Amino acid sequence: MSPDSQQDFALAFLSILFEGAPFILLGTLISGFIDVYLPPGTMDRFLPRNRKSAVVVAGLLGAVFPVCECAVVPVIRRLVGKGLPVSCALTYMLAAPIVNPITALSTWKAFQGQGAGMMTCSRLLLGFLVAVAVGLIVMRLPLSAVLKKPLVDSLAEKDAKNAKESGCCGEHSHDHTHHAQAASAANDGDRLVAAFRSAMKDFVDVGVYFAIGVTITALFNTGIAPGANWLDGLAANQTAAPAALMTLAFILSLCSTSDAFIAATLDKFSWGAKLAFLTFGPMMDVKLLFLYQTVLRKRFIVFLAIGLFVAIGAITIFWQHQIFQAR
């Protein structure tokens, strides 16, 4: 590797690392406080009892709790551990980086003069629809097919413990709750320390995968320049263009709050291909591939990646065709 290549790699690595690390830190801090302070089942109270309606509402939670894709994975891991249904958790995980006011504002700003309103609305709508569709599919799958075995075992142990406690405590549960609340009030300092320790553990666990993803991304990012002409050659192909930009989004691993500024500069590509870039990237990229492995089974991640690639590509091609027909 030449000195120039080493410098390019270092710059690419550090730029992606510094862009994503604050969001990882934010996400792990939130997950630490969720682990210590959030009672089990709390999130369920915000969701409808109907399972399908709950998935739909979960797809909109990003508008209230905007989280970047870098930060959402550790949060989801804690929420699932606290009893949030996996279908709702995955829906929120996929939708939140797109269906949030920060991403909407950045997309609208980046596409000024290029149909900003159309692109912003289409991105939010497509991200929401795809995330909800994934949630509805996951709702029919067993936990063992989606989550990693340690997380499944942990959930099973918690369910057994809750069932045992509810069976033996019965009418005395209110007293136990009262004493637990009194004890927690007396130990707020200890709980705060526990929250930071939990956050630190999550940061180390997730940070390792994130660093691996950033390294691979930087290697691809610095080596993709010689193929720029080949990439531009695919722009005129209605089918290949969305696939090419989704692959580019996967490799570049941009943050959802800034990727629109990159997409807006891809002048040779169609509106539909840019929409595919802006939808697929926040749901599946190199760094997320490694982050997802802290929660999801590898086989499920592979099927999820393929399903998102095919579905988003097909929808954006159809969307593009319908827009030009209308015009």
C-alpha positions as CSV (number, residue, x, y, z in Angstrom):
1,M,0.0,0.0,0.0
2,S,1.5,3.3,-1.1
3,P,1.8,6.3,1.3
4,D,-1.0,8.1,-0.5
5,S,-3.3,5.1,-0.2
6,Q,-2.4,4.8,3.5
7,Q,-3.3,8.5,4.0
8,D,-6.6,8.1,2.1
9,F,-7.5,5.0,4.1
10,A,-6.6,6.8,7.4
11,L,-8.7,9.8,6.4
12,A,-11.7,7.7,5.3
13,F,-11.4,5.5,8.5
14,L,-11.3,8.5,10.9
15,S,-14.0,10.4,9.1
16,I,-16.5,7.5,9.3
17,L,-15.3,6.7,12.9
18,F,-15.8,10.2,14.2
19,E,-19.1,10.5,12.4
20,G,-20.5,7.3,13.9
21,A,-18.8,7.0,17.3
22,P,-20.8,9.8,19.0
23,F,-24.1,8.1,17.9
24,I,-22.8,4.8,19.2
25,L,-22.0,6.5,22.5
26,L,-25.4,8.1,22.7
27,G,-27.1,4.8,21.9
28,T,-25.2,2.9,24.5
29,L,-25.8,5.6,27.2
30,I,-29.6,5.3,26.4
31,S,-29.4,1.5,26.5
32,G,-27.6,1.7,29.9
33,F,-30.3,3.8,31.4
34,I,-33.0,1.6,29.9
35,D,-31.3,-1.4,31.4
36,V,-31.3,0.0,34.9
37,Y,-34.2,2.5,35.1
38,L,-36.9,1.2,32.7
39,P,-39.3,-1.4,34.3
40,P,-40.1,-4.5,32.1
41,G,-43.1,-4.0,29.9
42,T,-43.0,-0.2,30.0
43,M,-42.7,0.1,26.2
44,D,-45.7,-2.2,25.7
45,R,-47.9,0.5,27.4
46,F,-47.2,2.9,24.5
47,L,-48.2,0.3,21.9
48,P,-51.7,-0.9,20.9
49,R,-52.7,-4.4,22.2
50,N,-53.4,-5.5,18.6
51,R,-50.1,-7.0,17.4
52,K,-50.4,-5.6,13.8
53,S,-51.4,-2.2,15.0
54,A,-48.4,-2.2,17.4
55,V,-46.0,-2.9,14.5
56,V,-47.5,0.1,12.6
57,V,-47.1,2.4,15.6
58,A,-43.5,1.2,16.1
59,G,-42.7,2.3,12.6
60,L,-43.8,5.9,13.6
61,L,-41.9,6.0,16.9
62,G,-38.8,7.5,15.1
63,A,-40.8,10.7,14.7
64,V,-40.9,10.9,18.5
65,F,-37.6,9.2,19.4
66,P,-35.3,10.1,16.5
67,V,-32.2,7.8,16.6
68,C,-29.5,7.4,14.0
69,E,-28.8,3.8,12.7
70,C,-25.5,3.9,14.5
71,A,-27.3,4.3,17.9
72,V,-30.4,2.3,17.4
73,V,-28.9,-1.3,17.7
74,P,-27.8,-1.2,21.3
75,V,-31.1,0.5,22.3
76,I,-33.1,-2.2,20.5
77,R,-31.1,-4.9,22.3
78,R,-32.0,-3.5,25.7
79,L,-35.7,-2.9,24.7
80,V,-36.0,-6.5,23.6
81,G,-34.5,-7.6,26.9
82,K,-37.1,-5.5,28.7
83,G,-40.0,-7.2,26.9
84,L,-40.6,-5.2,23.7
85,P,-41.9,-7.6,21.1
86,V,-39.2,-8.4,18.5
87,S,-41.5,-7.5,15.6
88,C,-42.0,-4.0,17.0
89,A,-38.3,-3.7,17.9
90,L,-37.1,-4.6,14.4
91,T,-39.7,-2.3,12.8
92,Y,-38.5,0.6,15.0
93,M,-34.8,-0.3,14.3
94,L,-35.3,-0.1,10.5
95,A,-37.7,2.9,10.4
96,A,-36.2,5.2,13.0
97,P,-33.1,6.3,11.1
98,I,-35.4,7.3,8.2
99,V,-38.8,8.3,9.7
100,N,-37.5,11.1,11.9
101,P,-37.6,14.9,11.6
102,I,-33.8,15.3,11.4
103,T,-33.5,13.0,8.4
104,A,-36.5,14.6,6.8
105,L,-35.0,18.1,7.2
106,S,-31.6,17.1,5.8
107,T,-33.2,15.3,2.8
108,W,-35.4,18.3,2.0
109,K,-32.4,20.7,2.3
110,A,-30.1,18.5,0.2
111,F,-32.6,18.2,-2.7
112,Q,-33.5,21.9,-3.0
113,G,-34.2,22.4,-6.7
114,Q,-34.5,18.7,-7.4
115,G,-38.0,18.0,-6.2
116,A,-37.2,18.2,-2.5
117,G,-40.7,17.7,-1.3
118,M,-41.3,14.7,-3.5
119,M,-38.0,13.0,-2.5
120,T,-38.5,13.7,1.2
121,C,-42.0,12.4,1.4
122,S,-41.1,9.4,-0.8
123,R,-38.2,8.5,1.4
124,L,-40.1,8.7,4.7
125,L,-43.1,6.8,3.2
126,L,-41.0,4.0,1.6
127,G,-38.9,3.6,4.8
128,F,-42.0,3.3,6.9
129,L,-43.7,0.8,4.6
130,V,-40.7,-1.5,4.2
131,A,-40.0,-1.4,8.0
132,V,-43.6,-2.3,8.8
133,A,-43.6,-5.1,6.2
134,V,-40.5,-6.6,7.8
135,G,-42.1,-6.3,11.3
136,L,-45.3,-8.1,10.1
137,I,-43.2,-10.9,8.6
138,V,-41.0,-11.2,11.8
139,M,-44.2,-11.4,13.9
140,R,-44.9,-14.8,12.4
141,L,-41.4,-16.2,13.0
142,P,-40.2,-17.9,16.2
143,L,-37.7,-16.0,18.4
144,S,-35.0,-18.6,17.8
145,A,-35.1,-17.9,14.1
146,V,-34.5,-14.1,14.6
147,L,-32.5,-13.5,17.8
148,K,-29.1,-14.8,18.9
149,K,-29.4,-17.8,21.2
150,P,-28.1,-16.0,24.4
151,L,-30.7,-13.3,24.0
152,V,-33.5,-15.9,23.4
153,D,-32.3,-17.9,26.5
154,S,-32.3,-14.6,28.6
155,L,-35.8,-13.8,27.5
156,A,-36.9,-17.4,28.4
157,E,-35.4,-17.1,31.8
158,K,-37.1,-13.8,32.5
159,D,-40.5,-15.1,31.4
160,A,-40.1,-18.1,33.7
161,K,-39.0,-15.9,36.6
162,N,-42.0,-13.5,36.0
163,A,-44.4,-16.4,35.9
164,K,-43.0,-17.8,39.1
165,E,-43.2,-14.5,40.9
166,S,-46.7,-13.8,39.8
167,G,-47.8,-17.3,40.8
168,C,-46.2,-17.2,44.3
169,C,-46.7,-13.5,45.2
170,G,-50.3,-13.0,44.1
171,E,-52.0,-10.4,46.2
172,H,-48.8,-9.3,47.9
173,S,-47.3,-8.0,44.7
174,H,-48.3,-4.4,45.6
175,D,-46.3,-4.6,48.8
176,H,-43.3,-6.0,47.0
177,T,-43.6,-3.2,44.4
178,H,-43.8,-0.6,47.1
179,H,-40.7,-1.9,48.9
180,A,-38.8,-2.2,45.6
181,Q,-39.6,1.4,44.8
182,A,-38.5,2.5,48.3
183,A,-35.3,0.6,47.9
184,S,-34.6,2.1,44.4
185,A,-35.2,5.6,45.7
186,A,-32.6,5.0,48.4
187,N,-30.1,3.7,45.9
188,D,-30.3,6.2,43.1
189,G,-26.6,6.8,43.2
190,D,-25.9,3.1,42.9
191,R,-28.3,2.8,40.0
192,L,-26.7,5.7,38.2
193,V,-23.3,4.0,38.5
194,A,-24.9,0.7,37.3
195,A,-26.4,2.5,34.3
196,F,-23.0,3.9,33.2
197,R,-21.4,0.5,33.7
198,S,-24.0,-1.1,31.6
199,A,-23.5,1.6,28.9
200,M,-19.7,1.1,29.0
201,K,-20.2,-2.7,28.5
202,D,-22.5,-2.1,25.5
203,F,-20.1,0.5,24.1
204,V,-17.3,-2.0,24.1
205,D,-19.4,-4.8,22.7
206,V,-20.9,-2.7,19.9
207,G,-17.7,-0.7,19.3
208,V,-15.8,-3.8,18.3
209,Y,-18.2,-4.6,15.5
210,F,-18.5,-1.0,14.5
211,A,-14.7,-0.7,14.2
212,I,-14.6,-3.8,12.0
213,G,-17.4,-2.4,9.8
214,V,-15.7,1.0,9.6
215,T,-12.4,-0.6,8.6
216,I,-14.0,-2.6,5.7
217,T,-16.0,0.5,4.7
218,A,-12.8,2.6,4.5
219,L,-11.0,0.0,2.4
220,F,-13.9,-0.2,-0.1
221,N,-14.4,3.6,0.0
222,T,-10.8,4.4,-0.9
223,G,-10.7,1.7,-3.6
224,I,-14.0,2.6,-5.3
225,A,-12.7,5.7,-7.1
226,P,-11.1,3.8,-10.1
227,G,-14.5,2.3,-10.8
228,A,-16.3,5.6,-11.0
229,N,-16.6,5.5,-14.8
230,W,-18.1,2.0,-14.6
231,L,-20.6,3.1,-11.9
232,D,-21.6,6.1,-14.1
233,G,-22.1,3.7,-17.0
234,L,-24.9,2.0,-15.1
235,A,-26.9,5.2,-14.5
236,A,-28.8,4.9,-17.7
237,N,-30.0,1.3,-17.0
238,Q,-33.3,1.5,-15.2
239,T,-32.8,-1.9,-13.5
240,A,-29.1,-1.8,-12.7
241,A,-29.0,1.9,-11.5
242,P,-31.0,1.3,-8.2
243,A,-29.0,-1.9,-7.6
244,A,-25.7,0.0,-8.2
245,L,-26.6,2.8,-5.8
246,M,-27.9,0.4,-3.1
247,T,-24.5,-1.4,-3.3
248,L,-22.8,1.9,-3.0
249,A,-24.9,2.8,0.0
250,F,-24.0,-0.5,1.6
251,I,-20.3,0.1,1.1
252,L,-20.1,3.8,2.0
253,S,-22.1,3.3,5.3
254,L,-23.2,6.9,5.5
255,C,-25.2,8.3,8.4
256,S,-28.9,8.8,7.5
257,T,-28.7,12.4,8.6
258,S,-26.1,13.2,6.0
259,D,-26.4,10.7,3.2
260,A,-28.9,12.9,1.2
261,F,-26.2,15.4,0.5
262,I,-24.2,12.6,-1.2
263,A,-27.2,11.3,-3.1
264,A,-28.1,14.8,-4.4
265,T,-24.7,15.0,-6.2
266,L,-25.3,11.8,-8.2
267,D,-26.6,13.8,-11.1
268,K,-26.4,11.0,-13.7
269,F,-28.7,8.7,-11.7
270,S,-32.5,8.8,-11.8
271,W,-34.8,9.9,-9.0
272,G,-35.7,6.3,-8.3
273,A,-32.1,5.1,-8.0
274,K,-31.4,7.9,-5.5
275,L,-34.5,6.9,-3.5
276,A,-33.2,3.3,-3.4
277,F,-29.8,4.7,-2.1
278,L,-31.5,6.7,0.6
279,T,-33.8,3.9,1.8
280,F,-31.5,0.9,1.7
281,G,-28.4,2.5,3.2
282,P,-29.9,3.3,6.7
283,M,-31.3,-0.2,6.9
284,M,-28.4,-2.2,5.7
285,D,-24.7,-1.3,5.3
286,V,-21.3,-2.7,6.2
287,K,-21.1,-1.3,9.7
288,L,-24.8,-2.3,10.4
289,L,-24.0,-5.8,9.2
290,F,-21.6,-6.2,12.1
291,L,-23.8,-4.3,14.6
292,Y,-26.8,-6.5,13.8
293,Q,-24.7,-9.5,14.8
294,T,-24.9,-8.4,18.4
295,V,-28.6,-9.0,18.4
296,L,-29.7,-11.1,15.3
297,R,-28.8,-14.5,14.0
298,K,-26.4,-14.4,11.0
299,R,-28.8,-16.4,8.8
300,F,-31.7,-14.0,9.5
301,I,-29.4,-11.0,8.7
302,V,-28.6,-12.6,5.3
303,F,-32.2,-13.1,4.5
304,L,-33.0,-9.6,5.7
305,A,-30.3,-8.0,3.5
306,I,-31.5,-9.9,0.4
307,G,-35.1,-9.2,1.1
308,L,-34.5,-5.5,1.6
309,F,-32.3,-5.3,-1.5
310,V,-34.9,-6.9,-3.7
311,A,-38.0,-5.2,-2.2
312,I,-36.5,-1.7,-2.2
313,G,-35.1,-2.1,-5.7
314,A,-38.4,-3.4,-7.2
315,I,-40.5,-0.7,-5.4
316,T,-38.2,2.2,-6.5
317,I,-38.2,0.9,-10.2
318,F,-42.0,0.8,-10.1
319,W,-42.2,4.2,-8.4
320,Q,-39.9,5.7,-11.0
321,H,-42.0,4.2,-13.8
322,Q,-45.2,5.5,-12.4
323,I,-43.9,9.1,-11.9
324,F,-42.7,9.3,-15.5
325,Q,-45.9,7.8,-16.8
326,A,-47.9,10.5,-14.9
327,R,-45.7,13.2,-16.4
